[in-house]
Amino acid sequence: MFDNLTDRLSSTLKKLKGQGRLTEENIKDALREVRMALLEADVSLSVVTDFIERVKEGALGQEVQASLSPGQAMIKLVQSELVKVMGEANESLNLNAQPPAVILMAGLQGAGKTTTVAKLGRWLQETQKKKVGVVSADVYRPAAIKQLQMLADELKLDFFESDLSQQPVDIAKNAIEAAKKKFLDVIIIDTAGRLHVDDEMMGEIKALHAAINPIETLFVVDSMTGQDAAITAKAFNDALPLTGVILTKADGDARGGAALSIRHITGKPIKFIGVGEKTNALEPFYPDRLASRILGMGDVLGLIEEIEQKVDKEKAEKLARKIQKGKAFDLEDFREQLQQMQSMGGVGSMLDKLPGINSVPQEMKDKVNDKMLARQIAVINSMTMKERQYPDLIKGSRKKRIADGSGQELQDVNRILKQFLMMQKMMKKFKAGNMANMMRGIKSNVRGMRR
């Protein structure tokens, strides 16, 4: 996510590390590079101009702390201004209404509105413990209604029927009444994609908004459209009283222009960010955490929260007890660890939050992906339970059978067994409770994965 911007800013700020102090000259040079990095990231010119001016004032006007190097001082300033541009702090959903709290979703076609309705429903259900209903008021695209129904069924959200013969206002009103009878906490209303220049369609959503008076009106926009996302959001905000924005497809956006422009141009907060296609790939938007990620410092707090929410605590405790009792970490345990990583959104989602990940060569990052996880699990699934429990049994003919059964090469089986042995050694260090040994084990495991 935002890789190009991260690489460019990191290399620019790195140049200051060798300087003895911040001077007008080296500040000017660094800011010229930062300006180019932001413009190449498709950040709005007005945002870039204000941003550079504020960083320049801060760099020239402040007494740099003795404990900070020039590079650290500039990173601190840039991070602080990035946070300000994106909105200081996370602004949560306002659900303080007579149930059900009504959330209206608006946006262009193809922005991922329908999927985002399901993702938001899941997030409210799992993290806020809300009973959630969804309905589609998109009477122009039959597939949208069907898609939302399938997603709702999969996530066990209450789905309210609608069809093309109905008016959007009637669909929404009927669904809200039905939600009241079911004592739901929240109802999310999906709408048809529309252009802000289409007066008839904008008139329709204005009438819908007036009829149901939602507590939240969220604009869903594709992050990959860059500063155009901010311009479109502003046009919608001029027509509708938006309460916030959801940025979709941020995992595929190497630039970051939308995230850095929207708040400044619209005055509306980004409330959530979509980071993948799966229904659990929606995160609350924290400007401070994203600023850290953009500067290559990771988001450890976000990673911890993700682990807290998505790791099966019962399985984790069972494994910990097993290791503490001195029992060997086996391939069945290894498979469970890989499956846990999958449930957390895969390797990419986790790597993106690790500090210093931008310094890892791209070719290595490309190798460590979700397909690799799936292949590893397939290989272990092809083993017998006895082989998983006693990995030493896996020799020549067994390796060939496992490779054939999983559709992999013999070298893939050998590689997985090597990674398993590294993990097993690491678990022994965990049992000994020696943190220094544990860290050495992790480093050697990473080196092993590179080979």
Buried (B, 14 or more C-beta within 10 A) or exposed (E): BBBBBBBBBBEBBEBBEEBEEBEEEBBEBBBEBBBEBBBEBBBBEEBBEBBBEBBBEBBEEEEBEEEEBBBBBBBBBBBBBBBBBBBEEBBEBEBEBEBBBBBBBBBBEEBBBBBBBBBBBBBBBEEEEBBBBBBBBBBEBEEBBEBBBEBBEEBEBBBBEBEEEBBBBBBBBBBBEBBEEEEBBBBBBBBBBBEBEEEEBBEBBEEBBEBBEBBBBBBBBBBBBBBBBBBBBBBBBEBBEBBBBBBBBBBBBEBBBBBBBBBBBBEBBBBBBBBBEBBBBBBBBBBBBBBBBBBBBBBEEBBEBBBEEBBEEEBBEEBEEBBEEEEEBBBBBBBBBBBBBBEBBBBBBBBBBBBEBBEBEEEEBEEBBBEBBEBBBBBBEBBEEEBBBEBEEBEEEBBEBBBEBBEBEEEBBEBBBEBBBBBBBBBBBBBEEEEEBBEEBEEEBEEBBEE
